[in-house]
Amino acid sequence: MRQDALQKLDAFAPRMGKRYASGRNYDKGPGQHSAVSTLSPYLRRRILTEQEVVTTAVEQHGLDGAEKFIQEVFWRGYFKGWLERRPSIWSDYRQGLLHDAATLDKDRRLRKAVATAEAGATGIDCFDAWAEELVESGYLHNHARMWFASIWIFTLELPWRLGADFFYRNLLDGDPASNTLSWRWVAGLHTRGKAYQAEAWNIAKFTNQRFTPRPQDLTSPIEPLTATEPDGLPSVTPIRTPSAPQKGVPTALLLTEEDCMIEDFAPHALDFCASAKLHASHLRSDHEVNALVTQFEANALTDAAARLDLTPDNLTAKDPADLAKWAAKSGAKQIATGYFPQGPLFDWMQDTQPALDDAGITLTEWQRDWDTAIWPHATAGFFKVKKAVPMIVQDLGLQ
């Protein structure tokens, strides 16, 4: 899988400069997304790392020549850091989703409307095509994601969290931070009071006239959903600092979808007594997760283990106590794994903590320099991160 990712990276490298800047907003349809890299499923699991991708862009086009492409890579880091600094946004989303699901159970009209939207049967041609493409391929062009979310929220008047959940369980690159915050941004909750409006002319232009919706088919003007969160954004919190694995301690290595390039941390310097792949795709949603997503993540874990020359056990993130039982049975005193950012896997790992404490096992995490370089700047809008890009690129030695 990593070899496939590297081949895709090499193939797209010549297009990371002016061609990307001029063509990146055009959604050409399923199987035709040649103007964008489609590397996001690999970046999301760090089968490829952001540093590798940015280094390639700088080498091929220079920092200025690949500015737009590099900024898009930084957006993913910005969103992750922003959610790390405001973790209550994630917990509020999860609680709100439970509320929306309960409402859905009671409201037959809403249940029918959501099912119609997810099935791509609304009668809005572009929206229906994107719903079908998402489910069948696990991918949507970023511009299509914005249009889709805007139509879901403002034209169909459906709860935004149900739309975010629909994306999260179907997107191969589904990421708790990018997905949740992008939907909030469209709704006018991330940049307070500034929502994203899907406009007919914009859809027609950037789909090369594949779709030509009538202006009256789309709601205009729109009103941001700020009334649903009248207290505004929570204050910024300190960044969590994990404990790093210690040498000379019996260690159980845990491979997860959050970081599939564990070899970067020289794990074989540790005293391994066990290793496992943690399958956790189902944690994305209370609804069934797209089989494309589940299989992609299973393949990513298998590939990660093969590159480490390991034959790991298979664990599933269900009963949190099972992790402590597995590690204790091997004689481990610490579990070493990649960093858990805010999201369902982090929540599940928090649930394991009491059992780990009782077993005398320490959970340790490797954290990447990429994250620690970007996240301190992710306190407000993207501008602070954008302004710091040249400094971060230089500090990380990417040019």
Secondary structure, 3 states (H helix, E strand, C coil): CHHHHHHHHHHHHHHCCHHHHHHCCCCCCCCCCCCCCCCHHHHHCCCCCHHHHHHHHHHHHHHHHCHHHHHHHHHHHHHHHHHHHCCHHHHHHHHHHHHHHHHHHHCHHHHHHHHHHHCCCCCCHHHHHHHHHHHHHCCCCHHHHHHHHHHHHHHCCCCHHHHHHHHHCCCCCCCHHHHHHHHHHHHCCCCCCCCCCCCHHHHHHHCCCCCCCCHHHCCCCCCCCHHHCCCCCCCCCCCCCCCCCCCCCEEEEEECCCCCCHHHHCHHHCEEEEEEEEECHHHHCCCCCCHHHHHHHHHHHHHHHHHCCCCCEEEECCCCHHHHHHHHHHCCCEEEEECCCCCHHHHHHHHHHHHHHHHCCEEEEECCHHHHHHHHHCCCCCHHHHHHHHHHHHHCCCC
